[in-house]
Amino acid sequence: MSPFRFYDSNILLYATSTDPSEAGKQVLARTLLADDDWGLSAQVLSEFYVNVTRAKKSQTAALTPAQAREFVSGLLQNRQCQGISGEMIVEATALATRYQIQFWDAVILIAAMQLGCGVVLSEDMSHGQHYGSVQVINPFLNLSH
């Protein structure tokens, strides 16, 4: 059975955030991850790993490489993870051109389509926008910053 939702890397990043100003987003992201009906892609996992292990200005990294690897391994248990193929890259270039969106966002949308997801949860794309068979929803939209 295909997952209904596809999670962008910001869901994973908020789930591991230690920033007090992101507490509401952290709770929501952890709730989303506890659900069963979602998938992701190798690109999302790569973006997560790079960002969660990178130290921010005046802060340490949220996770060590070993902690990030363990988190990613846990996510992959009983989850569908879409790899990225050459054909998907070609499709993403067409989608990016058609909708005038960032290429990497188009790759995420193509991966979601490949998994059969109807919804992409992302803070980084246009809330409510339909891209072919996929709609983007920002789950953090109504949370105060």
Sine and cosine of phi, psi and omega as CSV:
sin_phi,cos_phi,sin_psi,cos_psi,sin_omega,cos_omega
0.00,0.00,0.72,-0.69,0.00,-1.00
-0.97,0.23,0.60,-0.80,0.08,-1.00
-0.94,0.34,0.50,-0.86,0.01,-1.00
-0.99,0.14,-0.58,0.82,-0.08,-1.00
-0.91,-0.41,0.50,-0.87,0.06,-1.00
-0.85,-0.53,0.74,-0.67,-0.03,-1.00
-0.97,-0.23,0.75,-0.66,0.12,-0.99
-0.99,0.17,0.23,-0.97,-0.08,-1.00
-0.89,0.46,-0.43,0.90,-0.02,-1.00
-0.92,0.40,-0.44,0.90,0.10,-1.00
-0.89,0.46,-0.72,0.70,-0.01,-1.00
-0.92,0.38,-0.65,0.76,-0.02,-1.00
-0.91,0.41,-0.68,0.73,0.04,-1.00
-0.91,0.40,-0.56,0.83,0.01,-1.00
-0.89,0.46,-0.46,0.89,-0.03,-1.00
-0.96,-0.27,0.06,1.00,-0.06,-1.00
-0.91,0.41,0.61,-0.79,0.10,-0.99
-0.92,-0.39,0.13,0.99,-0.01,-1.00
-0.98,0.20,0.87,-0.49,-0.02,-1.00
-0.84,0.54,-0.49,0.87,0.00,-1.00
-0.95,0.31,-0.21,0.98,0.01,-1.00
-0.95,-0.30,0.30,0.96,-0.09,-1.00
-0.85,0.53,-0.68,0.73,0.01,-1.00
-0.90,0.43,-0.65,0.76,0.03,-1.00
-0.93,0.38,-0.57,0.82,0.02,-1.00
-0.90,0.44,-0.72,0.70,0.00,-1.00
-0.88,0.48,-0.73,0.68,0.00,-1.00
-0.89,0.45,-0.69,0.72,0.00,-1.00
-0.88,0.47,-0.67,0.74,0.02,-1.00
-0.91,0.41,-0.59,0.81,0.07,-1.00
-0.90,0.44,-0.69,0.72,0.03,-1.00
-0.88,0.47,-0.67,0.74,-0.01,-1.00
-0.92,0.39,-0.42,0.91,0.01,-1.00
-0.96,0.26,-0.31,0.95,0.06,-1.00
-0.93,0.36,0.25,-0.97,-0.04,-1.00
-0.98,-0.18,-0.45,0.89,-0.25,-0.97
-1.00,-0.08,0.90,0.43,0.01,-1.00
-0.48,-0.88,0.32,-0.95,0.06,-1.00
-0.63,-0.78,0.02,-1.00,0.01,-1.00
-0.41,-0.91,-0.13,-0.99,-0.03,-1.00
-0.76,-0.64,0.24,-0.97,0.07,-1.00
-0.87,0.50,-0.59,0.81,0.03,-1.00
-0.88,0.47,-0.71,0.70,0.01,-1.00
-0.88,0.48,-0.71,0.71,0.01,-1.00
-0.90,0.45,-0.61,0.79,0.03,-1.00
-0.91,0.42,-0.73,0.68,0.03,-1.00
-0.86,0.50,-0.69,0.72,0.03,-1.00
-0.86,0.52,-0.78,0.62,-0.06,-1.00
-0.85,0.53,-0.74,0.67,-0.02,-1.00
-0.87,0.49,-0.72,0.69,-0.07,-1.00
-0.96,0.27,-0.59,0.80,-0.06,-1.00
-0.97,0.25,-0.37,0.93,0.01,-1.00
-0.99,-0.14,-0.04,1.00,0.01,-1.00
-1.00,-0.01,0.77,-0.63,0.05,-1.00
-0.95,0.32,0.69,-0.72,0.06,-1.00
-1.00,-0.06,0.23,-0.97,0.02,-1.00
-0.80,0.61,0.79,-0.62,0.03,-1.00
0.83,0.55,0.30,0.95,0.07,-1.00
-0.69,-0.72,0.43,-0.90,0.11,-0.99
-1.00,0.09,0.23,-0.97,0.05,-1.00
-0.89,0.46,0.53,-0.85,-0.01,-1.00
-0.91,0.42,-0.61,0.79,0.00,-1.00
-0.70,-0.72,0.51,-0.86,0.15,-0.99
-0.96,0.27,0.29,-0.96,0.07,-1.00
-0.83,0.56,-0.63,0.77,0.01,-1.00
-0.92,0.40,-0.66,0.75,0.04,-1.00
-0.91,0.42,-0.67,0.75,0.01,-1.00
-0.90,0.44,-0.67,0.75,0.03,-1.00
-0.88,0.48,-0.67,0.74,0.02,-1.00
-0.91,0.42,-0.66,0.75,0.02,-1.00
-0.89,0.46,-0.72,0.69,0.01,-1.00
-0.89,0.46,-0.70,0.72,0.02,-1.00
-0.86,0.52,-0.65,0.76,0.03,-1.00
-0.90,0.44,-0.63,0.78,0.02,-1.00
-0.89,0.45,-0.56,0.83,-0.08,-1.00
-0.97,0.23,-0.23,0.97,0.03,-1.00
-0.95,0.32,0.86,-0.50,0.03,-1.00
0.87,0.49,0.46,0.89,0.06,-1.00
-0.83,-0.55,0.54,-0.84,0.11,-0.99
-1.00,0.07,0.74,-0.67,0.01,-1.00
-0.81,-0.58,0.89,-0.46,-0.03,-1.00
-1.00,0.08,0.82,-0.57,0.13,-0.99
-0.97,0.26,0.08,-1.00,0.00,-1.00
-0.90,-0.44,0.83,-0.55,-0.01,-1.00
-0.94,-0.35,0.22,-0.98,0.07,-1.00
-0.87,0.50,-0.64,0.77,0.02,-1.00
-0.89,0.45,-0.61,0.80,0.02,-1.00
-0.92,0.40,-0.60,0.80,0.03,-1.00
-0.89,0.46,-0.69,0.72,0.03,-1.00
-0.88,0.47,-0.70,0.71,0.03,-1.00
-0.88,0.48,-0.63,0.77,-0.01,-1.00
-0.92,0.40,-0.58,0.81,0.03,-1.00
-0.89,0.45,-0.63,0.77,0.02,-1.00
-0.93,0.38,-0.67,0.74,0.01,-1.00
-0.90,0.43,-0.68,0.74,0.01,-1.00
-0.88,0.48,-0.65,0.76,0.02,-1.00
-0.93,0.36,-0.71,0.70,-0.04,-1.00
-0.87,0.49,-0.70,0.72,-0.09,-1.00
-0.98,-0.20,0.01,1.00,-0.01,-1.00
0.81,0.58,0.79,0.62,0.01,-1.00
-0.88,-0.48,0.22,-0.98,0.04,-1.00
-0.90,0.44,0.61,-0.79,-0.01,-1.00
-0.83,0.56,-0.73,0.69,-0.06,-1.00
-0.91,0.41,-0.51,0.86,0.11,-0.99
-0.92,0.40,-0.64,0.77,0.04,-1.00
-0.89,0.46,-0.61,0.79,0.04,-1.00
-0.89,0.45,-0.65,0.76,0.05,-1.00
-0.88,0.47,-0.70,0.71,0.00,-1.00
-0.90,0.44,-0.66,0.75,0.04,-1.00
-0.90,0.43,-0.66,0.75,0.03,-1.00
-0.88,0.48,-0.67,0.74,0.04,-1.00
-0.88,0.48,-0.69,0.72,0.03,-1.00
-0.88,0.47,-0.67,0.75,0.00,-1.00
-0.88,0.48,-0.57,0.82,0.02,-1.00
-0.99,0.17,-0.19,0.98,-0.04,-1.00
0.99,0.12,0.35,0.94,0.02,-1.00
-0.98,0.21,0.61,-0.80,0.04,-1.00
-0.99,-0.11,-0.29,0.96,-0.08,-1.00
-0.70,-0.71,0.68,-0.74,0.17,-0.99
-0.93,-0.37,0.84,-0.54,0.09,-1.00
-1.00,-0.04,0.89,-0.46,-0.06,-1.00
-0.41,-0.91,0.62,-0.78,0.09,-1.00
-1.00,0.05,-0.26,0.97,-0.17,-0.98
-0.99,-0.11,-0.13,0.99,-0.02,-1.00
-0.90,-0.43,0.15,-0.99,-0.08,-1.00
-0.93,0.36,0.91,-0.41,0.00,-1.00
-0.86,0.52,0.76,-0.65,0.06,-1.00
1.00,0.06,-0.21,0.98,-0.04,-1.00
-0.94,0.33,0.68,-0.73,0.11,-0.99
-0.99,-0.14,0.72,-0.69,0.09,-1.00
-0.83,-0.56,1.00,-0.10,-0.09,-1.00
0.89,0.46,-0.82,-0.57,-0.06,-1.00
-1.00,0.04,0.09,1.00,-0.09,-1.00
-0.87,-0.49,0.67,-0.74,0.11,-0.99
-0.92,-0.39,0.64,-0.77,0.04,-1.00
-1.00,-0.07,0.75,-0.67,0.07,-1.00
-0.81,-0.58,0.75,-0.67,0.10,-1.00
-1.00,-0.10,0.97,-0.26,-0.05,-1.00
-0.94,0.33,-0.26,0.97,-0.05,-1.00
-0.99,-0.10,0.03,1.00,-0.14,-0.99
-0.81,0.58,-0.67,0.74,-0.09,-1.00
-1.00,-0.08,0.12,0.99,0.05,-1.00
-1.00,0.06,0.64,-0.76,0.05,-1.00
-0.96,0.29,0.53,-0.85,-0.05,-1.00
-1.00,0.08,0.00,0.00,0.00,0.00
